[in-house]
Amino acid sequence: MQNGQQPPMPNFSLNDTRDIPCECGNLIFMQGMRFKKVSRLITGEAKDSIIPIEVFLCTQCGKSLQELMPDELKDKKVIE
């Protein structure tokens, strides 16, 4: 947006949204962090780098909310 203007807010209410439940059905999550290390050989830096990744964990079963995970970190399910 030009001149520092904010983009217009979408016109909807929470009644127009849907919940994102955990696989266990729970609707409450807590924030957590996952850390990935990237080798200095890849980055060209003097030391390895740490990348923090925010995750959301179910307060009932502890599983991460897969819908919000980067594709590379999503749990891989084996289809038989």
Secondary structure in CASP SS format (residue, H / E / C, confidence):
PFRMAT SS
TARGET T0000
AUTHOR 0000-0000-0000
METHOD secondary structure of the structure
MODEL  1
M C 1.00
Q H 1.00
N H 1.00
G H 1.00
Q C 1.00
Q C 1.00
P C 1.00
P C 1.00
M C 1.00
P C 1.00
N C 1.00
F C 1.00
S C 1.00
L H 1.00
N H 1.00
D H 1.00
T C 1.00
R C 1.00
D C 1.00
I C 1.00
P C 1.00
C C 1.00
E C 1.00
C C 1.00
G C 1.00
N C 1.00
L C 1.00
I C 1.00
F E 1.00
M E 1.00
Q E 1.00
G E 1.00
M E 1.00
R E 1.00
F E 1.00
K E 1.00
K E 1.00
V E 1.00
S C 1.00
R H 1.00
L H 1.00
I H 1.00
T H 1.00
G C 1.00
E C 1.00
A C 1.00
K C 1.00
D C 1.00
S E 1.00
I E 1.00
I E 1.00
P E 1.00
I E 1.00
E E 1.00
V E 1.00
F E 1.00
L E 1.00
C E 1.00
T C 1.00
Q C 1.00
C C 1.00
G C 1.00
K C 1.00
S E 1.00
L C 1.00
Q H 1.00
E H 1.00
L H 1.00
M C 1.00
P C 1.00
D H 1.00
E H 1.00
L H 1.00
K C 1.00
D C 1.00
K C 1.00
K C 1.00
V C 1.00
I C 1.00
E C 1.00
END
